[in-house]
Amino acid sequence: MSPYGDETVDWAERRRIAEQGRGDRAWSQWGPYLSERQWGTVREDYSPDGNAWRALPHEEARSRAYRWGEDGLAGICDERGGLCLALALWNGRDRILKERLFGLTNQEGNHGEDVKEVYHYLDAVPSHAYLKLLYRYPQAAFPYEALVNENLARGRDQPEYEIEETGIFDDGRFFDITVEYAKADADDIHAVVTALNRGPETAELHLIPQLWFRNTWSWQAGQDRPRIAADPEGGVTCTHPRLGPYRLAFDGAPELLFCENDTNLRLHGGQPDATGPFKDGLHAAIVGGETAAIRRDAGTKLGLHYALRLEPGATARIRLRLSAGSRVRPVDAEGAVVRRRVAEADAFYEALQDGIADPDAQTIFRQAAAGLIWSKQLYCYDVRRWLEGDPLQPVPPREREGGRNSQWRHFAAADVLSMPDTWEYPWFAAWDLAFHCLPLALLDPDFAKKQLLLLTREWYMHPNGQLPAYEWEFGDANPPVHAWAAYRVFEIDRDRRGGRGDLAFLEGVFHKLLINFTWWVNRKDAQGRNVFQGGFLGLDNVGVFDRSRPPPGFGVVHQADGTAWMAMYALNMMRIALELALHNDVYESTASKFFEHFLLIAEAMTDMGGQGGGEGFGLWDEVDEFYYDEVDIPGGGMLPLRVRSMVGLVPLFAVEVIEPSVLQRLPDFARRLNWALENRPNLAQLVSRWNEGGVKDRKLLSLLRGHRMKALLRRMLDEAEFLSPYGVRSLSKVHRDEPYMLNELGASFTVRYDPADSTSNMFGGNSNWRGPVWMPMNYLIIEALRRFHTYYGDEFLVEYPTNSGETRTLSAIADALEDRLIALFAKDADGRRPAFGTRPPIPPAPGAEEALLFHEFFDGDTGRGLGASHQTGWTALILNLLRDRARPR
């Protein structure tokens, strides 16, 4: 069979991905790019105090036009966010129209921001030719006040008050709302909304599909206002100066309600006589009965109002079709397009899951992939314009001039990005995105590569070489994992391409990362000693105090993880340079430069008490046999911060194994390497058994010799310390009974093991690295163990678990850790999934019996999912673990 010849279900999705990658067809023009929360973001914050949650709260979202994006329920939009399609609902009892997901702000939640809805991403393919989402809508009035008030009343030591606990779903008194999108062509989209009454009584339901244009006309003069208008021949027409004409066709004869996507100036503009209709017109008309709030002929926002009454167990279905052009295209009344795309999705995942025989594992894989794809979001943010204001709007407060992101005026994004999730994190983070790209590479390597390149573009990357961290503070530093991710994506893509690696991608990202590496060296090594200070580095409250802002009197924090991340970065860059040197020998000298830089960092990490001739930072504690941060106390020397945390395990990640064939093919690199080892013997000693060689005469570069690695593993694999039933904890359990306490310079700090939600106020309530299991760090641990195994081989055995009397190879331990992580989502002996906790689940939906969630992090004792409940982002690394598990062991 020709891969892209006959249009068969077996190859259809792969053909679409290939067409998109080549630029032959714009399958990505439409996708699930519509955020589920634009309110409460930095972009929409024009306040003087920088409190984004208060600047535009949920209560005002329905009546204020957004500047930088849009949000909606189960929606899609074009890749520039010009035209949006989403669903609104009303049960006849809610005080507001359900147009967007509700959740608690960082101040309201006892563990920080928290979406308070029940929804699941059930299916998706990379081209977005098929998408499916399940939303569960209560039949009683939505408990907005109860959720806010009860969570405000609870302390950090109490669990969150969840929507299920309000009783609103009891007796099945809710609707299962399923939304599906199926593309007949790149710009021809069928939508199907199915509503099922799960309750025991007949219930009222209003389905209101919404179509609207993003407001681009209120900010500067000369911007044309697009138009959506009723068509006498049926359906509605959409005209936009950039998109061109579109048509929306639909089932039945719904009531057509038009308004304008403009701020209600009577409520938020101090203009009591302002005339509408405004953005909240559909809410006012449907919920409030204000017929004057809408028009019947045209506007920039449209609601199709279907008023239904569903008997118990009854289903209602409506179909729509949004397509480019001026020709009327009827809806797919028989559902043929949807059935075809479902069959193609089945075939796509069947091929992708080759070797994954367990049906439960296949379910986990497919829904994790769906969440990852649904979390692609359009991200628009022009910092200069945001700081200076728009010509037709009030001038921003003076406080903005030197406030948040004021040093990032070059930043001007309008791109589709892979985001952690669409509610709690509707913005990118540099290291999050790097981790996302590994599972994305399994689904769509071209998209993964473009994502990694995107953050190095000049409209993202600072002129000084820094990558932006995240929108709350672009100037913070995330761990430098971009080079690692780029090479791993290159490898995954090379395997899919039959051994042909994309060298153009690798070379392009490498040149930009050279600038970024230089920024790290120049900006984050305060004393020029190859010991680095990156701040909290994404690990939030793992430290005794905020490592980005030490308390008064404390000096520089010399970070074990910051230094180890840089050692890893040097090895990653060396690895990429070696790959490029195999095709262009000019890169051999660059590879040797990164090799030497790694040795210098290794010297700094290893220099204990000045034994190596340095001043002795003591990041390795010889007594505890663990890596710790040290803080400079002016006039008091260096103070080790003896917290056994993930910080001390990061040195494991800095490991590279060089094949002898590489040295044979790159003689200039080999000569430079040998010169460094012969002429700098103090550095040569840091390279474990270089002259002896490992399995198949491989060479090892690592921060850890065999003894130190075993010492770290002894703690990491101890179930009384780091090893939980579901992976490696972020803090040793020993700190439950023995909390670390620091009393210095009149300040007192305590670090205690918290296996679940944070009890610390540092970094907000949902930041917790003091006990839970985090998927990305566990993934790096597993990868490091496998790499060490390629050098040490089967003769190198480690006790697993510690004190068990049983020993295993490093590869077998990696397998065991992998199994523990997969067990978070897999059914246990009682048929329960640990990540779901002990709370009774809402009854499953027909056709969606296995509706899963992929949380941000997991309870260090029970595996219960915590943090952002739909944070498929880096937790989607479960895809790579499941693929890895399918390999022969």
GIKA-V143047 format. One record per residue. RES is the residue in three letters. PHI is phi as a letter, one per 20 degrees, with the letter a starting at -180 (none if undefined). NEAR is the number of other ideal C-beta (glycine too) atoms within 12 Angstrom. Layout:
# GIKA-V143047
((RES | PHI | NEAR) (RES | PHI | NEAR))
This chain:
# GIKA-V143047
((MET | none | 12) (SER | f | 11) (PRO | g | 17) (TYR | c | 20) (GLY | e | 11) (ASP | f | 12) (GLU | e | 18) (THR | d | 19) (VAL | f | 26) (ASP | f | 23) (TRP | d | 23) (ALA | g | 33) (GLU | f | 42) (ARG | f | 36) (ARG | f | 31) (ARG | f | 34) (ILE | f | 36) (ALA | f | 24) (GLU | f | 26) (GLN | f | 32) (GLY | f | 28) (ARG | e | 14) (GLY | n | 14) (ASP | f | 14) (ARG | b | 21) (ALA | e | 24) (TRP | f | 36) (SER | e | 36) (GLN | g | 36) (TRP | c | 43) (GLY | a | 42) (PRO | e | 47) (TYR | e | 44) (LEU | f | 49) (SER | f | 47) (GLU | e | 44) (ARG | b | 45) (GLN | e | 47) (TRP | f | 40) (GLY | m | 43) (THR | d | 44) (VAL | g | 38) (ARG | g | 39) (GLU | e | 37) (ASP | e | 34) (TYR | d | 35) (SER | e | 21) (PRO | f | 18) (ASP | e | 15) (GLY | m | 23) (ASN | e | 23) (ALA | f | 33) (TRP | f | 32) (ARG | e | 22) (ALA | f | 30) (LEU | b | 33) (PRO | e | 32) (HIS | g | 38) (GLU | f | 25) (GLU | e | 26) (ALA | f | 37) (ARG | f | 42) (SER | d | 37) (ARG | d | 32) (ALA | f | 41) (TYR | e | 43) (ARG | e | 36) (TRP | d | 38) (GLY | a | 45) (GLU | b | 47) (ASP | b | 44) (GLY | a | 49) (LEU | e | 41) (ALA | l | 45) (GLY | d | 46) (ILE | c | 50) (CYS | b | 40) (ASP | f | 36) (GLU | f | 32) (ARG | d | 30) (GLY | m | 41) (GLY | f | 38) (LEU | c | 48) (CYS | c | 49) (LEU | c | 48) (ALA | b | 45) (LEU | d | 46) (ALA | c | 47) (LEU | c | 48) (TRP | b | 37) (ASN | d | 37) (GLY | n | 26) (ARG | c | 23) (ASP | f | 30) (ARG | e | 21) (ILE | c | 29) (LEU | f | 41) (LYS | e | 41) (GLU | d | 43) (ARG | b | 42) (LEU | f | 45) (PHE | d | 41) (GLY | a | 42) (LEU | e | 40) (THR | f | 35) (ASN | f | 26) (GLN | e | 22) (GLU | e | 35) (GLY | e | 36) (ASN | f | 33) (HIS | c | 41) (GLY | n | 35) (GLU | f | 40) (ASP | a | 42) (VAL | f | 40) (LYS | d | 36) (GLU | c | 42) (VAL | d | 37) (TYR | b | 43) (HIS | b | 39) (TYR | e | 40) (LEU | e | 36) (ASP | a | 43) (ALA | a | 42) (VAL | c | 44) (PRO | g | 42) (SER | f | 41) (HIS | m | 43) (ALA | f | 47) (TYR | b | 47) (LEU | c | 43) (LYS | b | 40) (LEU | c | 46) (LEU | d | 41) (TYR | c | 41) (ARG | d | 40) (TYR | d | 49) (PRO | f | 41) (GLN | e | 36) (ALA | e | 27) (ALA | g | 21) (PHE | f | 35) (PRO | e | 27) (TYR | g | 29) (GLU | f | 20) (ALA | f | 24) (LEU | f | 33) (VAL | f | 28) (ASN | f | 16) (GLU | f | 25) (ASN | f | 36) (LEU | f | 22) (ALA | f | 15) (ARG | e | 25) (GLY | e | 19) (ARG | f | 26) (ASP | e | 16) (GLN | d | 18) (PRO | f | 24) (GLU | f | 39) (TYR | e | 28) (GLU | e | 34) (ILE | f | 36) (GLU | f | 26) (GLU | f | 21) (THR | f | 26) (GLY | n | 17) (ILE | f | 32) (PHE | d | 30) (ASP | f | 20) (ASP | m | 18) (GLY | m | 24) (ARG | e | 28) (PHE | b | 39) (PHE | d | 43) (ASP | e | 42) (ILE | d | 45) (THR | d | 37) (VAL | d | 46) (GLU | c | 42) (TYR | c | 46) (ALA | c | 40) (LYS | e | 41) (ALA | e | 27) (ASP | b | 25) (ALA | g | 25) (ASP | c | 31) (ASP | c | 31) (ILE | d | 46) (HIS | e | 42) (ALA | c | 45) (VAL | c | 40) (VAL | d | 47) (THR | d | 35) (ALA | d | 39) (LEU | c | 34) (ASN | e | 30) (ARG | e | 34) (GLY | e | 31) (PRO | e | 15) (GLU | c | 19) (THR | f | 17) (ALA | c | 32) (GLU | e | 27) (LEU | b | 40) (HIS | d | 40) (LEU | e | 46) (ILE | c | 44) (PRO | g | 48) (GLN | d | 53) (LEU | c | 52) (TRP | b | 46) (PHE | e | 44) (ARG | f | 43) (ASN | f | 35) (THR | d | 34) (TRP | d | 26) (SER | e | 27) (TRP | d | 27) (GLN | b | 18) (ALA | f | 11) (GLY | n | 11) (GLN | e | 20) (ASP | f | 17) (ARG | e | 22) (PRO | f | 33) (ARG | b | 31) (ILE | d | 41) (ALA | c | 27) (ALA | f | 28) (ASP | d | 25) (PRO | g | 11) (GLU | e | 14) (GLY | o | 21) (GLY | m | 34) (VAL | c | 42) (THR | d | 31) (CYS | c | 40) (THR | c | 26) (HIS | b | 29) (PRO | f | 19) (ARG | d | 21) (LEU | f | 31) (GLY | n | 20) (PRO | f | 27) (TYR | c | 42) (ARG | c | 35) (LEU | d | 42) (ALA | d | 35) (PHE | b | 41) (ASP | f | 28) (GLY | m | 24) (ALA | c | 14) (PRO | f | 30) (GLU | f | 24) (LEU | e | 35) (LEU | d | 42) (PHE | d | 36) (CYS | b | 43) (GLU | d | 36) (ASN | e | 44) (ASP | c | 36) (THR | f | 35) (ASN | f | 31) (LEU | f | 23) (ARG | f | 23) (LEU | e | 23) (HIS | c | 26) (GLY | c | 22) (GLY | m | 12) (GLN | c | 15) (PRO | f | 11) (ASP | e | 9) (ALA | f | 18) (THR | d | 18) (GLY | e | 34) (PRO | f | 36) (PHE | d | 38) (LYS | g | 43) (ASP | e | 39) (GLY | f | 42) (LEU | f | 48) (HIS | g | 40) (ALA | f | 28) (ALA | f | 33) (ILE | e | 39) (VAL | e | 31) (GLY | e | 21) (GLY | m | 12) (GLU | e | 21) (THR | f | 18) (ALA | f | 16) (ALA | e | 33) (ILE | c | 33) (ARG | d | 28) (ARG | d | 22) (ASP | d | 19) (ALA | a | 26) (GLY | r | 36) (THR | d | 38) (LYS | b | 49) (LEU | c | 48) (GLY | c | 48) (LEU | e | 41) (HIS | e | 33) (TYR | d | 33) (ALA | e | 24) (LEU | c | 31) (ARG | c | 21) (LEU | d | 32) (GLU | f | 18) (PRO | g | 19) (GLY | m | 19) (ALA | e | 21) (THR | c | 24) (ALA | c | 29) (ARG | c | 29) (ILE | c | 36) (ARG | c | 36) (LEU | c | 44) (ARG | b | 39) (LEU | d | 45) (SER | b | 36) (ALA | f | 29) (GLY | o | 21) (SER | d | 17) (ARG | e | 18) (VAL | f | 21) (ARG | c | 27) (PRO | f | 24) (VAL | f | 35) (ASP | e | 31) (ALA | f | 19) (GLU | e | 14) (GLY | m | 20) (ALA | f | 18) (VAL | f | 31) (VAL | f | 36) (ARG | f | 19) (ARG | f | 25) (ARG | f | 36) (VAL | f | 31) (ALA | f | 24) (GLU | f | 33) (ALA | f | 40) (ASP | g | 23) (ALA | f | 24) (PHE | g | 38) (TYR | f | 37) (GLU | f | 23) (ALA | f | 23) (LEU | f | 32) (GLN | e | 29) (ASP | g | 17) (GLY | n | 19) (ILE | e | 29) (ALA | e | 14) (ASP | f | 18) (PRO | g | 16) (ASP | f | 24) (ALA | f | 31) (GLN | f | 28) (THR | f | 29) (ILE | g | 39) (PHE | g | 45) (ARG | f | 42) (GLN | f | 40) (ALA | f | 51) (ALA | f | 45) (ALA | f | 44) (GLY | f | 48) (LEU | f | 50) (ILE | f | 50) (TRP | f | 45) (SER | e | 48) (LYS | f | 46) (GLN | c | 48) (LEU | f | 44) (TYR | c | 43) (CYS | d | 40) (TYR | a | 41) (ASP | d | 27) (VAL | f | 31) (ARG | f | 22) (ARG | f | 26) (TRP | f | 35) (LEU | f | 31) (GLU | e | 22) (GLY | n | 21) (ASP | e | 25) (PRO | g | 14) (LEU | e | 19) (GLN | c | 20) (PRO | g | 15) (VAL | f | 16) (PRO | g | 26) (PRO | f | 19) (ARG | f | 13) (GLU | g | 18) (ARG | f | 27) (GLU | g | 19) (GLY | d | 13) (GLY | e | 27) (ARG | g | 35) (ASN | m | 35) (SER | f | 23) (GLN | e | 22) (TRP | c | 33) (ARG | f | 22) (HIS | f | 25) (PHE | f | 39) (ALA | b | 24) (ALA | d | 36) (ALA | b | 28) (ASP | c | 32) (VAL | e | 36) (LEU | c | 43) (SER | e | 50) (MET | d | 45) (PRO | g | 43) (ASP | b | 44) (THR | d | 49) (TRP | c | 42) (GLU | f | 44) (TYR | c | 41) (PRO | e | 48) (TRP | b | 42) (PHE | e | 46) (ALA | c | 42) (ALA | g | 43) (TRP | f | 38) (ASP | g | 42) (LEU | f | 50) (ALA | f | 47) (PHE | f | 46) (HIS | g | 52) (CYS | f | 50) (LEU | f | 45) (PRO | f | 47) (LEU | f | 43) (ALA | f | 44) (LEU | f | 43) (LEU | e | 44) (ASP | b | 41) (PRO | g | 36) (ASP | f | 33) (PHE | f | 38) (ALA | f | 42) (LYS | f | 38) (LYS | f | 33) (GLN | f | 42) (LEU | f | 47) (LEU | f | 35) (LEU | g | 34) (LEU | f | 44) (THR | e | 36) (ARG | f | 24) (GLU | f | 17) (TRP | e | 24) (TYR | d | 37) (MET | f | 32) (HIS | f | 30) (PRO | g | 16) (ASN | e | 19) (GLY | o | 27) (GLN | f | 36) (LEU | e | 43) (PRO | f | 42) (ALA | f | 37) (TYR | a | 35) (GLU | f | 37) (TRP | f | 31) (GLU | a | 29) (PHE | g | 33) (GLY | f | 28) (ASP | f | 33) (ALA | d | 40) (ASN | e | 41) (PRO | g | 46) (PRO | f | 46) (VAL | d | 46) (HIS | f | 49) (ALA | f | 41) (TRP | g | 41) (ALA | f | 49) (ALA | f | 47) (TYR | f | 41) (ARG | f | 38) (VAL | f | 43) (PHE | g | 38) (GLU | f | 30) (ILE | f | 31) (ASP | f | 35) (ARG | f | 22) (ASP | f | 19) (ARG | f | 28) (ARG | e | 20) (GLY | m | 9) (GLY | n | 10) (ARG | e | 15) (GLY | e | 27) (ASP | e | 33) (LEU | f | 24) (ALA | f | 18) (PHE | f | 38) (LEU | f | 38) (GLU | f | 27) (GLY | f | 23) (VAL | f | 43) (PHE | f | 37) (HIS | f | 26) (LYS | f | 32) (LEU | f | 41) (LEU | g | 30) (ILE | f | 24) (ASN | f | 38) (PHE | f | 42) (THR | f | 25) (TRP | g | 29) (TRP | g | 38) (VAL | f | 29) (ASN | e | 16) (ARG | d | 24) (LYS | d | 40) (ASP | d | 28) (ALA | g | 24) (GLN | d | 19) (GLY | m | 17) (ARG | d | 30) (ASN | m | 36) (VAL | d | 42) (PHE | d | 46) (GLN | c | 37) (GLY | d | 42) (GLY | n | 34) (PHE | f | 33) (LEU | l | 41) (GLY | m | 42) (LEU | e | 43) (ASP | l | 39) (ASN | e | 40) (VAL | f | 46) (GLY | e | 45) (VAL | f | 39) (PHE | b | 34) (ASP | f | 25) (ARG | f | 41) (SER | f | 29) (ARG | c | 17) (PRO | g | 33) (PRO | f | 24) (PRO | g | 13) (GLY | n | 17) (PHE | e | 31) (GLY | e | 23) (VAL | f | 29) (VAL | e | 41) (HIS | e | 44) (GLN | e | 45) (ALA | f | 51) (ASP | f | 50) (GLY | g | 47) (THR | f | 50) (ALA | f | 48) (TRP | g | 46) (MET | f | 48) (ALA | f | 49) (MET | f | 45) (TYR | g | 47) (ALA | f | 46) (LEU | f | 42) (ASN | f | 44) (MET | f | 45) (MET | f | 46) (ARG | f | 40) (ILE | f | 43) (ALA | f | 42) (LEU | f | 42) (GLU | f | 37) (LEU | f | 36) (ALA | f | 34) (LEU | f | 25) (HIS | d | 21) (ASN | b | 20) (ASP | f | 19) (VAL | f | 16) (TYR | e | 30) (GLU | f | 30) (SER | f | 23) (THR | f | 33) (ALA | f | 41) (SER | f | 33) (LYS | f | 27) (PHE | f | 42) (PHE | f | 43) (GLU | f | 32) (HIS | f | 36) (PHE | f | 42) (LEU | f | 38) (LEU | f | 32) (ILE | f | 43) (ALA | f | 44) (GLU | f | 36) (ALA | f | 42) (MET | f | 46) (THR | e | 41) (ASP | f | 32) (MET | e | 26) (GLY | l | 21) (GLY | n | 15) (GLN | f | 17) (GLY | e | 27) (GLY | n | 18) (GLY | e | 26) (GLU | e | 23) (GLY | m | 25) (PHE | f | 43) (GLY | m | 35) (LEU | f | 46) (TRP | e | 40) (ASP | e | 27) (GLU | f | 20) (VAL | f | 13) (ASP | f | 25) (GLU | l | 23) (PHE | b | 38) (TYR | e | 47) (TYR | c | 41) (ASP | f | 50) (GLU | c | 43) (VAL | d | 37) (ASP | e | 29) (ILE | e | 24) (PRO | g | 16) (GLY | n | 11) (GLY | c | 14) (GLY | n | 17) (MET | e | 31) (LEU | d | 29) (PRO | f | 35) (LEU | d | 39) (ARG | e | 31) (VAL | d | 42) (ARG | e | 41) (SER | c | 49) (MET | g | 50) (VAL | g | 48) (GLY | f | 47) (LEU | e | 46) (VAL | g | 48) (PRO | g | 43) (LEU | g | 45) (PHE | f | 44) (ALA | e | 47) (VAL | b | 44) (GLU | b | 42) (VAL | d | 35) (ILE | d | 37) (GLU | f | 25) (PRO | g | 18) (SER | f | 15) (VAL | f | 26) (LEU | f | 29) (GLN | f | 14) (ARG | e | 19) (LEU | c | 33) (PRO | f | 16) (ASP | f | 23) (PHE | f | 36) (ALA | f | 26) (ARG | f | 17) (ARG | f | 29) (LEU | f | 35) (ASN | f | 21) (TRP | f | 17) (ALA | f | 29) (LEU | f | 25) (GLU | f | 16) (ASN | e | 14) (ARG | c | 23) (PRO | f | 17) (ASN | f | 21) (LEU | f | 31) (ALA | f | 24) (GLN | f | 21) (LEU | f | 35) (VAL | e | 39) (SER | f | 31) (ARG | l | 23) (TRP | g | 30) (ASN | f | 16) (GLU | e | 15) (GLY | m | 21) (GLY | d | 32) (VAL | g | 25) (LYS | l | 15) (ASP | m | 22) (ARG | f | 29) (LYS | d | 34) (LEU | d | 38) (LEU | d | 43) (SER | b | 42) (LEU | f | 43) (LEU | d | 41) (ARG | f | 27) (GLY | g | 23) (HIS | f | 17) (ARG | f | 32) (MET | f | 38) (LYS | f | 26) (ALA | f | 28) (LEU | f | 43) (LEU | f | 41) (ARG | g | 31) (ARG | f | 37) (MET | f | 48) (LEU | e | 40) (ASP | e | 27) (GLU | f | 27) (ALA | e | 24) (GLU | c | 36) (PHE | e | 41) (LEU | e | 36) (SER | d | 40) (PRO | f | 28) (TYR | c | 40) (GLY | p | 47) (VAL | e | 50) (ARG | f | 48) (SER | e | 50) (LEU | b | 46) (SER | f | 44) (LYS | f | 33) (VAL | f | 27) (HIS | e | 30) (ARG | f | 22) (ASP | e | 12) (GLU | c | 19) (PRO | f | 26) (TYR | f | 31) (MET | c | 17) (LEU | c | 27) (ASN | c | 13) (GLU | b | 25) (LEU | l | 20) (GLY | m | 11) (ALA | d | 18) (SER | c | 15) (PHE | c | 28) (THR | c | 22) (VAL | d | 38) (ARG | c | 28) (TYR | f | 37) (ASP | c | 36) (PRO | f | 33) (ALA | c | 35) (ASP | f | 39) (SER | f | 38) (THR | d | 27) (SER | e | 33) (ASN | e | 21) (MET | f | 31) (PHE | m | 30) (GLY | n | 29) (GLY | f | 37) (ASN | d | 41) (SER | d | 37) (ASN | b | 44) (TRP | d | 42) (ARG | d | 44) (GLY | q | 42) (PRO | f | 48) (VAL | e | 47) (TRP | d | 46) (MET | f | 49) (PRO | f | 47) (MET | f | 45) (ASN | f | 45) (TYR | f | 39) (LEU | f | 42) (ILE | f | 43) (ILE | f | 37) (GLU | f | 39) (ALA | f | 41) (LEU | f | 40) (ARG | f | 29) (ARG | f | 36) (PHE | g | 41) (HIS | f | 31) (THR | f | 29) (TYR | e | 40) (TYR | e | 35) (GLY | m | 20) (ASP | f | 17) (GLU | e | 14) (PHE | e | 28) (LEU | d | 20) (VAL | c | 35) (GLU | f | 24) (TYR | b | 30) (PRO | f | 28) (THR | g | 26) (ASN | m | 16) (SER | e | 18) (GLY | n | 9) (GLU | d | 16) (THR | d | 22) (ARG | b | 26) (THR | f | 27) (LEU | f | 42) (SER | f | 32) (ALA | f | 25) (ILE | f | 39) (ALA | f | 38) (ASP | g | 25) (ALA | f | 32) (LEU | f | 43) (GLU | g | 36) (ASP | f | 25) (ARG | f | 36) (LEU | f | 43) (ILE | f | 42) (ALA | f | 32) (LEU | g | 46) (PHE | d | 45) (ALA | f | 33) (LYS | f | 23) (ASP | e | 20) (ALA | f | 9) (ASP | e | 9) (GLY | m | 13) (ARG | d | 21) (ARG | d | 34) (PRO | g | 33) (ALA | f | 42) (PHE | e | 34) (GLY | m | 27) (THR | e | 17) (ARG | f | 22) (PRO | g | 14) (PRO | f | 25) (ILE | f | 34) (PRO | g | 22) (PRO | f | 21) (ALA | e | 31) (PRO | g | 15) (GLY | n | 19) (ALA | b | 32) (GLU | f | 21) (GLU | d | 30) (ALA | e | 35) (LEU | d | 41) (LEU | c | 41) (PHE | c | 46) (HIS | f | 45) (GLU | f | 43) (PHE | b | 50) (PHE | b | 46) (ASP | g | 35) (GLY | f | 42) (ASP | d | 25) (THR | d | 27) (GLY | n | 35) (ARG | f | 33) (GLY | f | 36) (LEU | c | 47) (GLY | m | 44) (ALA | f | 39) (SER | f | 43) (HIS | d | 43) (GLN | e | 44) (THR | f | 48) (GLY | h | 49) (TRP | f | 48) (THR | f | 51) (ALA | f | 51) (LEU | g | 46) (ILE | g | 47) (LEU | f | 47) (ASN | f | 44) (LEU | f | 41) (LEU | f | 39) (ARG | f | 32) (ASP | f | 32) (ARG | f | 31) (ALA | f | 23) (ARG | f | 18) (PRO | f | 8) (ARG | d | 16))
